[in-house]
């Protein structure tokens, strides 16, 4: 299994990149979001990869983070969602926005991805809503940048216009809310919605914002 590719970019396109690894060129299919984040031709990069094996086909799909790769794996587990459709969803939303959309039951955001119809978008949300909390709680560990360990240059994800809590904040907030007695589903939905609050830039602020959303409405 090929889980990671690191080398020099030989060619870039909107949906794939050719990476030279010690003289061997690997074609890696990527989302438009990932393609836009990659460095120019001739520079080094690294992507986490998923190998799709079929009877007459071998394809590599690339991701800038392990969190994005995990969401891709979950998306293709939904009936009717192929590997490229999953890339389309991730390219449109990104891992964080996808987690929020699924936790909040916002199938319209999933529907915005090219090639995704309303019925399929609803199926994605219905089938993965129960799994969103576990992926969100793993986000901090899955998003660890390994570049410092092996001195390989990693492709950077697109920067957000506003400050956002670190990936570990969501998992810590989920744990705190669970300890307070909130259900996993309610906690995940509140954390997902609170993560969009520009003031929730760290774990304590994220927890407070989520608690305000969970407070009984008079």
MOTA-V328079 format. One record per helix or strand. SS is the DSSP state (helix for helix, strand for strand). FROM is the first residue (numbers start at 1). TO is the last residue. If there is no record, write none. Layout:
ss={SS;SS}
from={FROM;FROM}
to={TO;TO}
//
This chain:
ss={strand;strand;strand;helix;strand;strand;helix;helix;helix;helix;helix;helix;helix;helix}
from={4;16;24;32;44;57;66;83;107;118;147;167;184;203}
to={12;21;29;37;54;63;75;103;111;142;150;179;194;214}
//
